[in-house]
Amino acid sequence: MILARVKSRVVSTAKSDRLPSRAMLYVEPLPEFGTEGMIAIDGVEAGPGDLVLVMQEGTGARQVVLEDPSQPMPAQAVIVGVVDQVNQA
Amino acid sequence: MQFAIVKGTVVATQKVSHLKGRALKVMVPCDDQRKSIGDPVVAIDPIGARDGDLVMWVGKREASLVFSDAELANFYPVDAAITGIVDDIS
């Protein structure tokens, strides 16, 4: 998983019916975790400005987002937590 | 998923049977400001995006799951697929 900052909300009407009707957020990794932003499905009601935990694996994504994880879903990145605090040694 | 801008269509009459009847698009990955970030990619397009559209797409194994007839355990030879046309980023 990586830490990322939510930048904006993504709206798409014409989308795959295999994607869940959940909010999609554009997130940018903190510099330590990468450079390329991505669209993540929101599993925790996060919003722009939030520091979030992003998981990027398809099977885990289905577990978080779908009622029936045995259904296919063409997405990898899911926001699995809103970070309150990071303590660095 | 990532953003990309659709740049064109690929026509390939002779292709593996799993790709028969599937539209192929050339797109350039970009960020939320439509700034290019990397080399073009050819993707399967089940949505019907047009040239210039800002789309979202998925890579790797999950790309094969956009087909409405695809089981979870499928072996479609696809590594990039358009998953939606983006209306707005706010």
Backbone of each chain as ProteinMPNN parsed JSONL, in Angstrom:
{"seq_chain_A": "MILARVKSRVVSTAKSDRLPSRAMLYVEPLPEFGTEGMIAIDGVEAGPGDLVLVMQEGTGARQVVLEDPSQPMPAQAVIVGVVDQVNQA", "coords_chain_A": {"N_chain_A": [[0.846, -1.19, 0.0], [0.307, 2.343, -0.421], [0.943, 5.762, 0.608], [-1.081, 8.496, -0.138], [-2.318, 11.597, -1.511], [-5.555, 12.893, -1.768], [-6.67, 14.436, -4.654], [-8.795, 15.208, -6.381], [-12.267, 14.767, -7.413], [-13.56, 12.286, -9.609], [-15.665, 12.146, -12.347], [-17.654, 10.007, -14.202], [-19.863, 9.035, -16.64], [-20.405, 7.372, -18.863], [-19.339, 4.456, -18.386], [-17.646, 1.331, -17.685], [-19.866, -1.339, -17.004], [-19.03, -3.054, -15.216], [-17.73, -1.761, -13.266], [-18.077, -0.601, -9.906], [-20.826, 1.356, -8.488], [-19.507, 3.607, -7.084], [-17.768, 6.309, -5.449], [-15.116, 7.813, -7.276], [-11.778, 8.744, -6.961], [-9.139, 10.995, -7.703], [-5.85, 10.453, -6.945], [-2.652, 11.459, -5.673], [0.511, 10.098, -5.161], [2.447, 10.478, -2.126], [5.659, 12.04, -2.354], [7.669, 10.203, -1.557], [6.552, 7.793, -2.196], [6.14, 7.5, -4.86], [5.501, 8.832, -8.197], [3.469, 8.984, -10.026], [0.13, 9.855, -10.474], [-3.15, 8.434, -9.793], [-6.4, 6.941, -10.504], [-8.551, 6.096, -8.005], [-10.811, 3.8, -6.454], [-13.177, 4.703, -4.046], [-13.198, 3.429, -0.868], [-13.787, 4.262, 1.64], [-15.179, 6.688, 2.089], [-13.575, 9.011, 1.611], [-12.202, 12.297, 0.865], [-11.357, 15.189, -1.238], [-8.143, 16.504, -0.448], [-7.667, 14.854, 1.709], [-5.286, 12.701, 3.362], [-4.499, 9.539, 2.348], [-4.663, 5.905, 2.466], [-3.673, 3.777, -0.014], [-4.462, 0.905, -1.754], [-3.216, -1.319, -4.138], [-4.166, -3.648, -5.801], [-5.814, -6.09, -7.628], [-7.401, -8.314, -6.7], [-7.673, -7.94, -3.943], [-8.944, -5.512, -4.102], [-11.469, -6.171, -5.079], [-12.478, -7.551, -2.866], [-12.812, -5.474, -1.057], [-14.565, -3.68, -2.273], [-16.732, -4.892, -3.647], [-19.932, -6.488, -3.222], [-20.1, -9.153, -3.773], [-17.26, -10.718, -3.996], [-16.437, -12.529, -5.881], [-17.133, -11.676, -8.306], [-16.09, -10.2, -11.441], [-13.985, -7.264, -11.668], [-12.808, -4.458, -13.258], [-10.473, -2.965, -12.041], [-7.826, -1.714, -9.962], [-6.81, -0.015, -7.927], [-7.726, 0.974, -4.694], [-9.039, 3.039, -2.171], [-8.302, 2.492, 1.093], [-8.154, 3.536, 3.6], [-8.339, 6.474, 5.69], [-5.773, 8.525, 6.612], [-4.778, 9.432, 9.815], [-2.464, 10.16, 11.1], [1.078, 10.017, 10.795], [3.8, 8.53, 12.191], [7.172, 9.023, 12.203], [10.248, 7.358, 12.568]], "CA_chain_A": [[0.0, 0.0, 0.0], [1.058, 3.598, -0.437], [0.259, 6.943, 1.126], [-1.343, 9.43, -1.231], [-3.186, 12.723, -1.197], [-6.677, 12.986, -2.7], [-6.661, 15.729, -5.346], [-10.083, 15.605, -6.954], [-13.273, 13.742, -7.687], [-13.644, 11.953, -11.03], [-17.037, 11.808, -12.721], [-17.752, 9.303, -15.483], [-21.192, 8.456, -16.846], [-20.225, 6.231, -19.768], [-18.243, 3.643, -17.864], [-17.859, -0.111, -17.678], [-20.864, -1.752, -16.004], [-18.313, -3.9, -14.257], [-17.215, -0.918, -12.178], [-19.136, -0.358, -8.927], [-21.269, 2.757, -8.408], [-18.867, 4.221, -5.918], [-16.984, 7.489, -5.805], [-13.753, 7.606, -7.752], [-10.98, 9.904, -6.59], [-7.784, 11.054, -8.261], [-4.9, 10.595, -5.84], [-1.236, 11.557, -6.032], [1.339, 9.545, -4.097], [3.457, 11.326, -1.506], [6.88, 11.887, -3.15], [8.412, 9.0, -1.159], [5.866, 6.581, -2.627], [5.977, 7.448, -6.308], [5.29, 10.113, -8.861], [2.332, 8.959, -10.933], [-1.196, 9.843, -9.888], [-4.037, 7.376, -10.282], [-7.801, 7.011, -10.108], [-8.813, 5.02, -7.055], [-12.187, 3.676, -5.993], [-13.218, 5.086, -2.639], [-13.804, 2.444, 0.018], [-13.908, 4.793, 3.015], [-15.732, 8.045, 2.134], [-12.53, 10.03, 1.67], [-12.509, 13.452, 0.025], [-10.197, 15.98, -1.64], [-7.333, 17.021, 0.645], [-7.346, 13.802, 2.683], [-4.153, 11.794, 3.194], [-5.163, 8.231, 2.357], [-3.928, 4.671, 2.25], [-4.164, 3.233, -1.278], [-4.073, -0.471, -2.025], [-3.232, -1.446, -5.603], [-4.146, -5.059, -6.201], [-7.167, -6.345, -8.095], [-8.177, -9.264, -5.903], [-8.013, -7.249, -2.709], [-9.897, -4.454, -4.445], [-12.811, -6.774, -5.157], [-12.894, -7.849, -1.496], [-13.198, -4.248, -0.363], [-15.566, -2.867, -2.952], [-17.884, -5.627, -4.163], [-20.698, -7.327, -2.306], [-19.692, -10.513, -4.1], [-15.895, -10.578, -4.516], [-16.143, -13.465, -6.96], [-17.462, -11.004, -9.559], [-14.951, -9.473, -12.001], [-14.004, -5.799, -11.607], [-11.591, -3.993, -13.941], [-9.8, -1.89, -11.318], [-6.85, -2.193, -8.984], [-6.539, 0.876, -6.801], [-8.844, 1.269, -3.812], [-8.677, 3.751, -0.946], [-8.721, 1.619, 2.185], [-8.105, 4.21, 4.891], [-7.961, 7.888, 5.783], [-4.673, 8.535, 7.575], [-4.842, 10.505, 10.806], [-1.151, 10.565, 11.58], [2.186, 9.115, 10.492], [4.933, 8.781, 13.089], [8.37, 8.524, 11.558], [11.401, 7.232, 13.47]], "C_chain_A": [[0.881, 1.239, 0.0], [0.241, 4.691, 0.254], [0.11, 7.931, -0.016], [-2.288, 10.507, -0.754], [-4.316, 12.758, -2.232], [-6.689, 14.377, -3.324], [-8.038, 16.153, -5.818], [-11.021, 14.42, -7.105], [-13.371, 13.531, -9.191], [-15.072, 11.516, -11.332], [-17.04, 11.169, -14.098], [-19.123, 8.656, -15.601], [-21.097, 7.224, -17.725], [-19.048, 5.41, -19.274], [-18.635, 2.172, -17.873], [-18.896, -0.494, -16.63], [-20.263, -2.733, -14.996], [-17.687, -3.089, -13.128], [-18.354, -0.635, -11.205], [-19.602, 1.091, -8.962], [-20.776, 3.345, -7.101], [-18.095, 5.421, -6.382], [-15.606, 7.066, -6.29], [-12.971, 8.887, -7.503], [-9.62, 9.828, -7.262], [-6.832, 11.324, -7.114], [-3.485, 10.712, -6.391], [-0.404, 11.041, -4.874], [2.168, 10.626, -3.428], [4.762, 11.046, -2.243], [7.667, 10.617, -2.829], [7.815, 7.737, -1.776], [5.662, 6.498, -4.135], [5.66, 8.805, -6.878], [3.99, 10.149, -9.658], [1.006, 8.874, -10.204], [-2.046, 8.727, -10.461], [-5.464, 7.616, -9.823], [-8.072, 5.815, -9.213], [-10.288, 5.0, -6.693], [-12.201, 3.918, -4.49], [-13.931, 4.029, -1.81], [-14.136, 3.003, 1.391], [-14.49, 6.205, 3.115], [-14.664, 9.111, 2.34], [-12.939, 11.195, 0.771], [-11.253, 14.219, -0.306], [-9.474, 16.587, -0.429], [-6.915, 15.951, 1.643], [-6.052, 13.072, 2.322], [-4.714, 10.384, 3.351], [-4.179, 7.087, 2.117], [-4.519, 4.031, 0.994], [-3.581, 1.847, -1.504], [-4.204, -0.684, -3.536], [-3.129, -2.895, -6.041], [-5.58, -5.478, -6.474], [-8.006, -7.242, -7.208], [-8.616, -8.632, -4.582], [-9.051, -6.173, -2.957], [-11.321, -5.005, -4.494], [-13.353, -7.083, -3.768], [-13.438, -6.608, -0.805], [-14.472, -3.653, -0.947], [-16.847, -3.623, -3.313], [-18.612, -6.409, -3.07], [-20.307, -8.783, -2.504], [-18.308, -10.465, -4.762], [-15.548, -11.578, -5.608], [-16.529, -12.88, -8.314], [-16.23, -10.265, -10.095], [-15.103, -7.964, -11.828], [-12.698, -5.277, -12.22], [-10.946, -2.793, -13.252], [-8.841, -2.49, -10.302], [-6.8, -1.331, -7.732], [-7.806, 1.176, -6.01], [-8.303, 2.021, -2.597], [-9.221, 2.944, 0.226], [-8.615, 2.279, 3.56], [-7.803, 5.689, 4.754], [-6.947, 7.981, 6.916], [-4.809, 9.727, 8.518], [-3.453, 11.061, 11.076], [-0.123, 9.544, 11.129], [3.33, 9.487, 11.414], [6.18, 8.172, 12.483], [9.535, 8.491, 12.518], [12.588, 8.009, 12.905]], "O_chain_A": [[2.052, 1.185, 0.374], [-0.968, 4.566, 0.454], [1.053, 8.174, -0.769], [-2.968, 10.362, 0.262], [-4.062, 12.663, -3.433], [-6.714, 15.381, -2.611], [-8.415, 17.316, -5.679], [-10.641, 13.259, -6.953], [-13.275, 14.486, -9.962], [-15.62, 10.636, -10.668], [-16.493, 11.726, -15.049], [-19.503, 7.831, -14.77], [-21.631, 6.166, -17.393], [-17.908, 5.629, -19.682], [-19.802, 1.822, -18.047], [-18.823, -0.032, -15.491], [-20.923, -3.169, -14.053], [-17.178, -3.649, -12.156], [-19.492, -0.447, -11.636], [-18.864, 1.966, -9.414], [-21.535, 3.545, -6.153], [-17.793, 5.554, -7.568], [-15.014, 6.107, -5.795], [-13.447, 9.982, -7.799], [-9.024, 8.758, -7.379], [-6.986, 12.308, -6.39], [-3.159, 10.144, -7.433], [-0.577, 11.479, -3.736], [2.557, 11.595, -4.08], [4.965, 9.928, -2.716], [8.266, 10.018, -3.722], [8.497, 6.716, -1.87], [5.078, 5.536, -4.632], [5.56, 9.798, -6.157], [3.465, 11.226, -9.936], [0.771, 7.954, -9.42], [-1.708, 8.142, -11.49], [-5.717, 8.381, -8.892], [-7.853, 4.669, -9.604], [-10.938, 6.043, -6.631], [-11.353, 3.41, -3.756], [-15.115, 3.759, -2.014], [-14.707, 2.298, 2.223], [-14.309, 6.861, 4.141], [-14.836, 10.015, 3.158], [-13.902, 11.095, 0.01], [-10.194, 13.953, 0.262], [-10.105, 17.111, 0.489], [-5.919, 16.116, 2.348], [-5.753, 12.85, 1.149], [-5.332, 10.069, 4.367], [-3.056, 7.271, 1.646], [-5.72, 3.769, 0.936], [-2.367, 1.648, -1.453], [-5.195, -0.272, -4.138], [-2.11, -3.312, -6.591], [-6.465, -5.248, -5.65], [-9.185, -6.972, -6.982], [-9.764, -8.767, -4.16], [-9.933, -5.945, -2.128], [-12.259, -4.373, -4.008], [-14.543, -6.903, -3.51], [-14.412, -6.683, -0.056], [-15.345, -3.183, -0.217], [-17.932, -3.043, -3.285], [-18.001, -6.917, -2.13], [-20.195, -9.549, -1.547], [-18.205, -10.2, -5.959], [-14.475, -11.488, -6.205], [-16.289, -13.498, -9.352], [-15.42, -9.763, -9.316], [-16.219, -7.445, -11.839], [-11.611, -5.616, -11.752], [-10.885, -1.711, -13.835], [-9.019, -3.619, -9.844], [-6.754, -1.845, -6.614], [-8.824, 1.58, -6.573], [-7.246, 1.683, -2.063], [-10.428, 2.733, 0.347], [-8.946, 1.661, 4.572], [-7.107, 6.112, 3.831], [-7.224, 7.568, 8.043], [-4.936, 10.872, 8.085], [-3.275, 12.265, 11.257], [-0.408, 8.347, 11.083], [3.78, 10.632, 11.42], [6.251, 6.961, 12.27], [9.797, 9.473, 13.212], [13.658, 8.03, 13.514]]}, "seq_chain_B": "MQFAIVKGTVVATQKVSHLKGRALKVMVPCDDQRKSIGDPVVAIDPIGARDGDLVMWVGKREASLVFSDAELANFYPVDAAITGIVDDIS", "coords_chain_B": {"N_chain_B": [[-6.522, 2.733, -11.883], [-5.849, 4.911, -14.678], [-5.624, 8.193, -16.176], [-6.121, 9.018, -19.653], [-5.666, 10.322, -22.979], [-7.52, 9.847, -25.852], [-6.155, 9.104, -28.96], [-6.414, 7.926, -31.444], [-7.524, 5.321, -33.714], [-7.062, 1.808, -34.011], [-6.817, -0.442, -36.633], [-7.046, -3.813, -37.181], [-7.222, -6.481, -39.047], [-6.448, -9.093, -39.121], [-6.254, -10.894, -36.378], [-5.802, -12.364, -33.081], [-8.227, -14.82, -32.073], [-9.672, -14.165, -29.764], [-9.733, -11.441, -29.761], [-11.333, -10.665, -31.798], [-13.666, -8.521, -33.287], [-13.363, -6.588, -31.363], [-12.876, -3.239, -30.442], [-9.986, -1.234, -30.907], [-7.949, 1.232, -29.462], [-5.614, 3.947, -29.757], [-3.958, 5.559, -27.195], [-2.79, 8.238, -25.097], [-1.302, 8.206, -22.024], [-2.111, 10.369, -19.289], [-2.031, 13.088, -16.86], [-4.19, 14.585, -14.33], [-4.378, 17.099, -15.327], [-4.405, 16.851, -18.016], [-1.87, 16.521, -19.019], [0.634, 14.892, -20.789], [1.963, 11.787, -19.678], [4.055, 9.786, -20.369], [4.552, 6.979, -22.65], [2.588, 6.192, -25.615], [-0.244, 3.93, -25.535], [-1.872, 0.986, -26.657], [-5.196, 0.158, -26.362], [-7.98, -1.949, -25.497], [-11.313, -1.078, -26.26], [-14.283, -1.083, -24.888], [-16.164, 0.812, -24.442], [-16.556, 2.867, -26.287], [-15.142, 5.251, -26.875], [-14.156, 8.459, -28.265], [-11.878, 10.119, -30.554], [-9.755, 12.367, -28.882], [-11.176, 12.304, -26.533], [-11.119, 12.358, -22.958], [-10.247, 9.703, -21.045], [-10.643, 6.978, -18.665], [-8.532, 4.283, -17.755], [-7.521, 0.86, -17.349], [-4.77, -1.189, -16.471], [-2.677, -4.144, -16.746], [-3.647, -7.375, -15.378], [-6.309, -6.944, -14.709], [-7.381, -5.63, -16.834], [-8.511, -7.442, -18.591], [-10.944, -7.915, -17.505], [-12.922, -6.183, -18.295], [-14.579, -6.989, -20.33], [-17.942, -7.818, -20.897], [-18.647, -10.418, -20.964], [-16.687, -11.725, -19.655], [-15.332, -14.09, -17.489], [-14.147, -14.298, -14.092], [-11.864, -15.902, -13.974], [-10.354, -15.714, -16.637], [-8.706, -15.808, -19.836], [-8.17, -13.781, -21.6], [-6.262, -12.124, -24.044], [-5.202, -9.379, -23.16], [-3.873, -6.3, -22.097], [-4.447, -3.71, -21.491], [-7.212, -1.617, -20.989], [-9.956, 0.478, -21.771], [-11.991, 1.965, -19.35], [-13.859, 3.891, -18.897], [-15.435, 6.997, -19.929], [-14.356, 10.152, -19.101], [-16.244, 12.636, -17.56], [-15.914, 14.811, -15.931], [-13.57, 16.411, -13.754], [-13.293, 17.303, -10.518]], "CA_chain_B": [[-6.817, 3.278, -13.209], [-5.123, 6.125, -15.03], [-6.229, 8.998, -17.229], [-5.436, 9.045, -20.944], [-6.416, 10.979, -24.044], [-7.595, 8.976, -27.024], [-5.497, 9.755, -30.09], [-6.724, 7.315, -32.728], [-8.102, 3.981, -33.774], [-6.213, 0.802, -34.646], [-7.555, -1.451, -37.383], [-6.241, -5.019, -37.402], [-8.172, -7.506, -39.496], [-5.929, -10.4, -38.717], [-5.848, -10.859, -34.964], [-6.156, -13.588, -32.356], [-9.679, -14.964, -32.072], [-10.266, -13.507, -28.6], [-9.844, -9.999, -29.989], [-12.233, -10.424, -32.934], [-14.805, -7.656, -32.993], [-13.084, -5.65, -30.267], [-12.267, -1.988, -30.907], [-8.677, -0.909, -30.336], [-7.655, 2.665, -29.524], [-4.319, 4.442, -29.294], [-4.173, 6.647, -26.239], [-1.587, 8.705, -24.41], [-1.572, 8.389, -20.598], [-1.928, 11.757, -18.867], [-2.444, 13.357, -15.484], [-5.504, 15.223, -14.228], [-4.34, 18.359, -16.093], [-4.268, 16.388, -19.409], [-0.465, 16.581, -19.417], [1.105, 13.536, -21.105], [2.937, 11.193, -18.753], [4.531, 8.48, -20.815], [4.411, 6.559, -24.035], [1.238, 5.759, -25.984], [-0.64, 2.551, -25.248], [-3.05, 0.52, -27.397], [-6.11, -0.446, -25.388], [-9.309, -2.405, -25.899], [-12.298, -0.064, -25.891], [-15.674, -1.547, -24.916], [-17.043, 1.927, -24.086], [-16.862, 3.656, -27.471], [-14.56, 6.59, -26.759], [-13.789, 9.081, -29.538], [-10.603, 10.831, -30.547], [-9.767, 13.576, -28.062], [-11.837, 12.069, -25.24], [-10.364, 12.007, -21.754], [-10.807, 8.427, -20.574], [-9.878, 6.274, -17.645], [-8.204, 2.944, -18.258], [-6.875, -0.019, -16.382], [-3.758, -2.046, -17.078], [-2.398, -5.449, -16.126], [-4.613, -8.455, -15.535], [-7.685, -6.469, -14.558], [-7.878, -5.152, -18.128], [-9.312, -8.488, -19.241], [-12.239, -8.034, -16.837], [-13.922, -5.229, -18.792], [-15.536, -7.642, -21.221], [-19.112, -8.184, -20.106], [-18.775, -11.88, -20.924], [-15.463, -12.287, -19.085], [-15.351, -14.674, -16.151], [-13.005, -13.875, -13.29], [-10.724, -16.679, -14.459], [-10.34, -15.751, -18.093], [-7.352, -15.71, -20.373], [-8.171, -12.846, -22.717], [-4.938, -11.543, -24.229], [-5.397, -7.926, -23.094], [-3.168, -5.716, -20.948], [-4.901, -2.34, -21.245], [-8.602, -1.483, -21.414], [-10.655, 1.698, -21.376], [-13.08, 1.607, -18.439], [-14.887, 4.92, -18.847], [-15.16, 8.327, -20.473], [-14.409, 11.077, -17.963], [-17.05, 13.833, -17.808], [-15.508, 15.953, -15.12], [-12.669, 16.221, -12.611], [-13.553, 18.5, -9.713]], "C_chain_B": [[-6.032, 4.559, -13.425], [-5.984, 6.926, -16.012], [-5.445, 8.802, -18.519], [-6.298, 9.824, -21.914], [-6.352, 10.094, -25.275], [-7.068, 9.727, -28.238], [-5.852, 9.13, -31.428], [-7.238, 5.895, -32.585], [-7.118, 3.039, -34.451], [-7.115, -0.19, -35.367], [-6.623, -2.629, -37.625], [-7.199, -6.138, -37.769], [-7.73, -8.878, -39.005], [-5.467, -10.331, -37.271], [-6.306, -12.128, -34.275], [-7.667, -13.623, -32.128], [-10.334, -14.233, -30.898], [-10.471, -12.012, -28.813], [-10.748, -9.666, -31.17], [-13.399, -9.553, -32.498], [-14.583, -6.665, -31.869], [-12.398, -4.408, -30.829], [-10.956, -1.745, -30.172], [-8.403, 0.575, -30.514], [-6.213, 2.926, -29.107], [-4.597, 5.581, -28.334], [-2.856, 7.002, -25.572], [-1.947, 8.936, -22.939], [-1.29, 9.831, -20.189], [-2.319, 11.903, -17.408], [-3.786, 14.093, -15.488], [-5.548, 16.587, -14.912], [-4.21, 18.076, -17.597], [-2.833, 16.49, -19.919], [0.026, 15.143, -19.619], [2.1, 13.049, -20.062], [3.315, 9.816, -19.269], [4.17, 8.163, -22.244], [2.984, 6.103, -24.338], [1.014, 4.27, -25.714], [-1.814, 2.22, -26.167], [-3.936, -0.239, -26.418], [-7.377, -0.932, -26.075], [-10.321, -1.369, -25.434], [-13.727, -0.585, -25.99], [-16.665, -0.404, -24.7], [-17.466, 2.721, -25.324], [-16.365, 5.082, -27.357], [-14.188, 7.111, -28.141], [-12.465, 9.812, -29.412], [-10.735, 12.119, -29.732], [-10.42, 13.389, -26.706], [-10.817, 11.822, -24.14], [-11.026, 10.751, -21.181], [-10.06, 7.959, -19.337], [-9.664, 4.856, -18.145], [-7.487, 2.16, -17.181], [-5.88, -0.91, -17.12], [-3.678, -3.39, -16.383], [-3.568, -6.424, -16.294], [-6.058, -7.975, -15.494], [-8.256, -5.927, -15.861], [-8.796, -6.179, -18.782], [-10.716, -8.578, -18.645], [-13.271, -7.022, -17.323], [-14.944, -5.885, -19.704], [-16.726, -8.132, -20.414], [-19.296, -9.701, -20.046], [-17.562, -12.538, -20.263], [-15.708, -12.85, -17.691], [-14.144, -14.118, -15.405], [-11.741, -14.595, -13.767], [-10.803, -16.758, -15.975], [-8.903, -15.576, -18.569], [-7.314, -14.808, -21.595], [-6.804, -12.174, -22.818], [-5.002, -10.017, -24.312], [-4.612, -7.392, -21.901], [-3.489, -4.24, -20.724], [-6.33, -2.236, -21.767], [-9.183, -0.175, -20.9], [-11.853, 1.31, -20.519], [-14.158, 2.694, -18.354], [-14.446, 6.202, -19.515], [-15.351, 9.314, -19.325], [-15.199, 12.325, -18.348], [-16.421, 15.037, -17.139], [-14.525, 15.523, -14.039], [-12.829, 17.468, -11.759], [-12.822, 18.442, -8.379]], "O_chain_B": [[-5.606, 5.21, -12.471], [-6.937, 6.409, -16.595], [-4.262, 8.465, -18.494], [-7.503, 9.974, -21.711], [-5.281, 9.65, -25.688], [-7.486, 10.852, -28.511], [-5.612, 9.748, -32.466], [-7.364, 5.357, -31.485], [-6.412, 3.444, -35.375], [-8.063, -0.716, -34.784], [-5.547, -2.472, -38.201], [-7.899, -6.677, -36.912], [-8.528, -9.693, -38.544], [-4.41, -9.773, -36.976], [-7.108, -12.883, -34.824], [-8.307, -12.579, -32.004], [-11.45, -13.731, -31.037], [-11.283, -11.388, -28.13], [-10.91, -8.493, -31.507], [-14.037, -9.809, -31.477], [-15.515, -5.972, -31.46], [-11.448, -4.517, -31.604], [-10.834, -2.015, -28.978], [-8.604, 1.118, -31.6], [-5.659, 2.246, -28.244], [-5.391, 6.472, -28.636], [-1.936, 6.188, -25.491], [-2.802, 9.768, -22.636], [-0.345, 10.447, -20.682], [-2.862, 10.984, -16.795], [-4.435, 14.207, -16.528], [-6.621, 17.17, -15.064], [-3.93, 18.994, -18.367], [-2.609, 16.541, -21.128], [-0.138, 14.289, -18.747], [2.969, 13.799, -19.618], [2.944, 8.8, -18.681], [3.564, 8.969, -22.95], [2.257, 5.679, -23.44], [1.953, 3.475, -25.674], [-2.658, 3.078, -26.427], [-3.485, -1.159, -25.735], [-7.79, -0.393, -27.102], [-10.2, -0.836, -24.331], [-14.326, -0.537, -27.065], [-17.875, -0.617, -24.766], [-18.6, 3.194, -25.403], [-17.081, 6.022, -27.701], [-13.936, 6.338, -29.066], [-11.992, 10.089, -28.31], [-11.706, 12.862, -29.877], [-10.243, 14.221, -25.816], [-9.794, 11.171, -24.351], [-12.218, 10.749, -20.874], [-8.99, 8.469, -19.005], [-10.497, 4.299, -18.86], [-6.928, 2.718, -16.236], [-6.123, -1.328, -18.252], [-4.511, -3.723, -15.54], [-4.364, -6.31, -17.225], [-6.926, -8.535, -16.164], [-9.471, -5.777, -15.991], [-9.758, -5.811, -19.456], [-11.586, -9.24, -19.21], [-14.391, -7.001, -16.812], [-16.062, -5.388, -19.838], [-16.561, -8.78, -19.381], [-20.014, -10.21, -19.185], [-17.418, -13.76, -20.302], [-16.231, -12.158, -16.818], [-13.237, -13.542, -16.006], [-10.689, -13.98, -13.941], [-11.265, -17.755, -16.528], [-8.009, -15.239, -17.792], [-6.529, -15.031, -22.516], [-6.253, -11.711, -21.819], [-4.874, -9.437, -25.391], [-4.675, -7.963, -20.812], [-2.881, -3.592, -19.873], [-6.628, -2.713, -22.863], [-8.944, 0.23, -19.763], [-12.639, 0.441, -20.896], [-15.237, 2.46, -17.81], [-13.253, 6.471, -19.656], [-16.386, 9.308, -18.659], [-14.878, 12.994, -19.331], [-16.394, 16.135, -17.694], [-14.625, 14.43, -13.481], [-12.536, 18.573, -12.216], [-12.929, 19.369, -7.576]]}, "name": "protein", "num_of_chains": 2, "seq": "MILARVKSRVVSTAKSDRLPSRAMLYVEPLPEFGTEGMIAIDGVEAGPGDLVLVMQEGTGARQVVLEDPSQPMPAQAVIVGVVDQVNQAMQFAIVKGTVVATQKVSHLKGRALKVMVPCDDQRKSIGDPVVAIDPIGARDGDLVMWVGKREASLVFSDAELANFYPVDAAITGIVDDIS"}
